[in-house]
Amino acid sequence: EDQTDINIFLADGEVDRVIESFTMIDPFLILPPYEITEVYNTLYVPSDVSVVSFFPHLHLLGSSWEVFATTALNDTIPFIRINNWDFDWQNYYYPEYMLHIPAGSTIHGIATYDNTPNNPDNPNDPPELVLPGQGTNDEMFFIPIEFIPYQPGDEDIYLGEEDECSLIGDINGDEGLNVLDVVLL
């Protein structure tokens, strides 16, 4: 039984900037049995953006992720590196501060898949050919990236965890400021 609730809050006034997204995906993923396979993809960024969040997504054969950008000047902007991927870690990740990705940059995604008997999470015994798909026993190379058009100072906007001083409005005592505090207030 689904008991999902949705709360919608409307703000007064105009929206300054809308969060947009682009996605890096590999629809031609082929993972042969008994092999460790590295998959590499890139995404060109034509205009300055500020990355708000990203969602590196693999299934049970995934063993590592690395996502970063390189600028036209060959500077590297790291997003995330996960050396020992866990299926339960698929979630949106938020940098501590927005990541400014200058126009002309390239975002790189590198994922490693272990389709061998040595992978304790491999759903196939013996290992089988695995192709892209929505099921947990299929596999994915999928990175949605949420961003806003860049404005100077975005890289100074803090997206990290709130500190204790900011928990003054924590009405329900769950050590976080959220909609429940507003409802109780």
C-alpha positions as semicolon CSV with decimal commas, in nm:
position;residue;x (nm);y (nm);z (nm)
1;E;0,000;0,000;0,000
2;D;0,138;0,339;-0,100
3;Q;0,088;0,617;0,153
4;T;0,288;0,886;-0,024
5;D;0,212;1,247;0,063
6;I;0,308;1,547;-0,147
7;N;0,335;1,900;-0,011
8;I;0,343;2,181;-0,264
9;F;0,457;2,525;-0,157
10;L;0,409;2,828;-0,379
11;A;0,633;3,132;-0,346
12;D;0,529;3,489;-0,409
13;G;0,709;3,677;-0,685
14;E;0,907;3,579;-0,989
15;V;1,164;3,302;-1,006
16;D;1,515;3,436;-1,061
17;R;1,663;3,123;-1,217
18;V;1,515;2,782;-1,294
19;I;1,708;2,462;-1,223
20;E;1,773;2,282;-1,550
21;S;1,935;1,947;-1,618
22;F;2,133;1,752;-1,870
23;T;2,203;1,382;-1,861
24;M;2,503;1,173;-1,951
25;I;2,386;0,827;-2,052
26;D;2,527;0,530;-2,243
27;P;2,244;0,346;-2,423
28;F;2,494;0,112;-2,592
29;L;2,642;-0,034;-2,275
30;I;2,761;-0,394;-2,324
31;L;2,910;-0,586;-2,032
32;P;3,055;-0,923;-2,135
33;P;3,058;-1,205;-1,880
34;Y;3,381;-1,271;-1,687
35;E;3,516;-0,923;-1,759
36;I;3,578;-0,596;-1,577
37;T;3,472;-0,318;-1,813
38;E;3,547;0,054;-1,791
39;V;3,299;0,286;-1,963
40;Y;3,387;0,646;-2,040
41;N;3,158;0,920;-2,167
42;T;3,175;1,296;-2,203
43;L;2,933;1,584;-2,222
44;Y;3,021;1,925;-2,370
45;V;2,903;2,233;-2,175
46;P;2,839;2,521;-2,421
47;S;2,765;2,797;-2,165
48;D;2,869;2,885;-1,810
49;V;2,665;2,687;-1,556
50;S;2,659;2,633;-1,181
51;V;2,612;2,268;-1,087
52;V;2,367;2,222;-0,800
53;S;2,354;1,839;-0,785
54;F;2,433;1,521;-0,976
55;F;2,315;1,162;-0,955
56;P;2,574;0,898;-1,058
57;H;2,372;0,581;-1,112
58;L;2,487;0,220;-1,156
59;H;2,330;-0,113;-1,063
60;L;2,475;-0,430;-0,910
61;L;2,772;-0,474;-1,146
62;G;2,899;-0,120;-1,080
63;S;3,225;-0,105;-0,888
64;S;3,346;0,256;-0,922
65;W;3,253;0,606;-1,042
66;E;3,450;0,916;-1,124
67;V;3,291;1,237;-1,250
68;F;3,485;1,557;-1,321
69;A;3,500;1,845;-1,567
70;T;3,791;1,983;-1,764
71;T;3,788;2,345;-1,875
72;A;3,906;2,487;-2,205
73;L;4,224;2,590;-2,014
74;N;4,267;2,223;-1,906
75;D;4,185;2,286;-1,539
76;T;4,010;1,997;-1,362
77;I;3,693;2,045;-1,156
78;P;3,621;1,729;-0,950
79;F;3,259;1,626;-0,886
80;I;3,290;1,287;-0,715
81;R;3,504;0,973;-0,696
82;I;3,365;0,652;-0,549
83;N;3,622;0,372;-0,554
84;N;3,395;0,100;-0,412
85;W;3,047;0,161;-0,549
86;D;2,753;0,035;-0,348
87;F;2,409;-0,006;-0,510
88;D;2,252;0,165;-0,208
89;W;2,450;0,485;-0,275
90;Q;2,249;0,591;-0,578
91;N;2,119;0,930;-0,478
92;Y;2,161;1,295;-0,560
93;Y;2,493;1,431;-0,444
94;Y;2,532;1,801;-0,362
95;P;2,871;1,971;-0,367
96;E;2,955;2,180;-0,061
97;Y;2,941;2,489;-0,284
98;M;2,795;2,519;-0,633
99;L;3,045;2,411;-0,899
100;H;3,110;2,676;-1,165
101;I;3,161;2,498;-1,497
102;P;3,285;2,751;-1,755
103;A;3,159;2,753;-2,115
104;G;3,361;2,521;-2,336
105;S;3,423;2,269;-2,059
106;T;3,370;1,896;-2,088
107;I;3,219;1,678;-1,816
108;H;3,373;1,330;-1,797
109;G;3,211;1,020;-1,650
110;I;3,407;0,700;-1,590
111;A;3,239;0,391;-1,447
112;T;3,381;0,045;-1,387
113;Y;3,166;-0,268;-1,394
114;D;3,262;-0,607;-1,251
115;N;3,079;-0,885;-1,434
116;T;3,288;-1,163;-1,285
117;P;3,222;-1,430;-1,021
118;N;3,442;-1,223;-0,786
119;N;3,165;-0,961;-0,758
120;P;2,948;-1,072;-0,462
121;D;2,662;-0,852;-0,591
122;N;2,658;-1,007;-0,940
123;P;2,299;-1,129;-0,984
124;N;2,405;-1,391;-1,241
125;D;2,579;-1,712;-1,141
126;P;2,750;-1,787;-1,370
127;P;2,802;-1,433;-1,513
128;E;2,599;-1,349;-1,825
129;L;2,605;-1,081;-2,092
130;V;2,442;-0,769;-1,940
131;L;2,287;-0,487;-2,142
132;P;2,131;-0,151;-2,048
133;G;1,791;-0,163;-1,886
134;Q;1,568;-0,041;-1,607
135;G;1,577;-0,360;-1,399
136;T;1,819;-0,412;-1,113
137;N;1,968;-0,713;-1,297
138;D;2,027;-0,493;-1,603
139;E;2,285;-0,217;-1,586
140;M;2,309;0,159;-1,644
141;F;2,554;0,439;-1,706
142;F;2,339;0,734;-1,605
143;I;2,433;1,075;-1,463
144;P;2,165;1,345;-1,447
145;I;2,323;1,680;-1,361
146;E;2,115;1,970;-1,228
147;F;2,240;2,324;-1,286
148;I;2,143;2,688;-1,311
149;P;2,284;2,945;-1,554
150;Y;2,599;3,082;-1,391
151;Q;2,605;3,419;-1,216
152;P;2,919;3,558;-1,051
153;G;2,922;3,455;-0,686
154;D;2,742;3,122;-0,738
155;E;3,060;2,940;-0,634
156;D;3,023;3,109;-0,292
157;I;2,671;2,974;-0,231
158;Y;2,693;2,709;0,039
159;L;2,502;2,386;-0,029
160;G;2,653;2,179;0,254
161;E;2,512;2,068;0,586
162;E;2,377;2,330;0,822
163;D;2,579;2,396;1,137
164;E;2,438;2,400;1,489
165;C;2,380;2,777;1,483
166;S;2,139;2,740;1,194
167;L;1,924;2,490;1,386
168;I;1,761;2,755;1,602
169;G;1,430;2,696;1,419
170;D;1,446;2,317;1,471
171;I;1,101;2,296;1,634
172;N;1,067;1,915;1,622
173;G;1,421;1,840;1,744
174;D;1,528;1,625;1,447
175;E;1,853;1,824;1,406
176;G;1,746;1,967;1,072
177;L;1,542;2,252;0,933
178;N;1,264;2,117;0,715
179;V;0,894;2,140;0,633
180;L;0,802;1,958;0,955
181;D;0,937;2,250;1,156
182;V;0,720;2,489;0,954
183;V;0,411;2,272;1,005
184;L;0,470;2,250;1,382
185;L;0,537;2,624;1,402
